């Protein structure tokens, strides 16, 4: 077991009941160093997966829990939902440790690595990933192609429901098949896609399968957070105080 005084990654997790397999951002074993979870009570999937900020009381709860994790010794803060990009800057400015709430924060770095073509974004809900969320992290809508998992029953019935209605099992084979279908179809209709970005913290378990199926680089919140803790103080996401 990890000693309580050891450094760790602080994970702000939505209030859900579906399983968190290895690779999911809500599974502490998914990261390159020890991680600790803080569940934000009342912050369900439907409260956060939206084109805009969460309700003020939920923002306050996320901020309070992040400060608690920092006081306990967290070396970085992340979350399980990429739609929290809308409060990334606010949280980054209020903490003295690196913050990456959303894989969408990686867009600038991915664009530098792949300057030609567009970036394909696979998200929990394309209908919800609108201009407000994208603008929060400086993404030009014309530079990306977006496809969502909201019409994939194995994913939506477990994740995009009120907590009381969420499945307590996860059909990972069905989700993997659906996301590969989404990505390969995106490439057929948009052959200029240079790389894929997984907005959703529930999608990294399928990252390797996507890379193999599409032949394209695939990036997730795990890449970003593990990069943060390796970079330490030199990270562009660190807020000096």
Beta strands, then each sheet from edge to edge (+ up, - down):
strand 1: 8-13
strand 2: 35-39
strand 3: 74-79
strand 4: 98-100
strand 5: 118-123
strand 6: 144-148
strand 7: 193-198
strand 8: 217-219
sheet 1: 2+ 1+ 3+ 4+
sheet 2: 6+ 5+ 7+ 8+
end
